[in-house]
Amino acid sequence: RGSWLDEADELAASCFACSSAFHPVKNRRHHCRRCGDTYCIGCSSRYQPLLLSGLETPQRVCDACYDAAARDN
């Protein structure tokens, strides 16, 4: 885990996209591996390789990053 993940965990009280409040069991935090923001599962349920970062295995990304990558390709 990178240090930005630890900082985001401490600071984020709600999803960056939909503002739903995080809960340790009902609505966990997930980090977009492309932009680094913190999202609920509903706003970060997609996976894609991050080739520019050297990651060929699909990584969790937010919906906005997934859509942006689709437009770029």
C-alpha positions as CSV (number, residue, x, y, z in Angstrom):
1,R,0.0,0.0,0.0
2,G,1.2,3.4,-0.9
3,S,1.2,6.3,1.6
4,W,-1.5,8.1,-0.5
5,L,-3.8,5.2,0.3
6,D,-3.4,5.6,4.0
7,E,-4.0,9.4,3.8
8,A,-7.1,9.0,1.7
9,D,-8.5,6.4,4.1
10,E,-8.1,8.8,7.0
11,L,-9.5,11.9,5.2
12,A,-12.4,10.5,3.1
13,A,-15.7,10.4,4.8
14,S,-17.7,9.9,1.7
15,C,-17.5,8.8,-2.0
16,F,-15.8,11.3,-4.2
17,A,-18.4,10.8,-7.0
18,C,-21.8,10.2,-5.3
19,S,-21.1,11.5,-1.7
20,S,-22.5,8.4,0.0
21,A,-21.0,8.1,3.5
22,F,-18.5,5.3,4.1
23,H,-19.2,2.6,6.7
24,P,-16.8,-0.1,7.8
25,V,-19.2,-2.9,6.8
26,K,-22.0,-1.5,4.6
27,N,-20.2,0.9,2.4
28,R,-16.4,0.4,2.3
29,R,-13.9,2.6,0.7
30,H,-12.2,1.7,-2.6
31,H,-9.4,3.5,-4.3
32,C,-9.2,4.2,-8.0
33,R,-5.7,3.0,-9.1
34,R,-5.7,5.6,-11.9
35,C,-6.6,8.9,-10.1
36,G,-6.2,7.9,-6.5
37,D,-9.5,9.2,-5.2
38,T,-11.7,7.2,-2.8
39,Y,-15.0,5.8,-4.0
40,C,-17.9,3.5,-3.0
41,I,-18.1,0.2,-4.8
42,G,-21.0,1.5,-6.9
43,C,-18.7,4.2,-8.4
44,S,-15.6,2.0,-8.7
45,S,-16.7,-1.4,-9.9
46,R,-14.8,-1.6,-13.1
47,Y,-11.3,-2.9,-13.8
48,Q,-8.8,-2.2,-16.5
49,P,-5.1,-2.6,-17.2
50,L,-3.0,0.6,-16.5
51,L,-0.4,0.2,-19.2
52,L,1.1,3.6,-18.8
53,S,1.8,2.7,-15.2
54,G,3.2,-0.7,-16.2
55,L,0.3,-2.6,-14.8
56,E,-1.0,-5.2,-17.2
57,T,-3.2,-6.9,-14.7
58,P,-6.6,-5.1,-14.5
59,Q,-6.8,-2.7,-11.6
60,R,-9.9,-1.2,-9.9
61,V,-10.7,2.2,-11.4
62,C,-13.5,4.7,-10.9
63,D,-16.2,5.1,-13.5
64,A,-14.9,8.4,-14.7
65,C,-11.4,7.0,-15.2
66,Y,-12.8,4.0,-17.0
67,D,-14.8,6.2,-19.3
68,A,-11.8,8.5,-20.0
69,A,-9.6,5.5,-20.8
70,A,-12.2,4.2,-23.2
71,R,-12.3,7.5,-25.0
72,D,-8.5,7.6,-25.2
73,N,-8.3,4.2,-26.9
